[in-house]
Amino acid sequence: MMNADMDVDAENQVELEEKTRLINQVLELQHTLEDLSARVDAVKEENLKLKSENQVLGQYIENLMSASSVFQTTDTKGKRK
């Protein structure tokens, strides 16, 4: 009977260690997911900022091109062939 109790205790200990290991693994994965989620949010925010800056720069370039005679459309009859 004593030997059976020791086997049960050993099995319980192994089971407890396995549960503890799994819980720690889950917690680590949760932290990793939180970190990744925060990184995704930061990248989305940076992406929106860069898109906005690109629109401003695009408009600026269009304005410069329209103000410059070099980029004005020329008469198609006067073009060389």
Summary of the structure (lengths in Angstrom):
residues: 81
radius of gyration: 33.7
end to end distance: 105.7
largest distance: 109.0
contacts: 140
relative contact order: 0.04
helix: 89%
strand: 0%
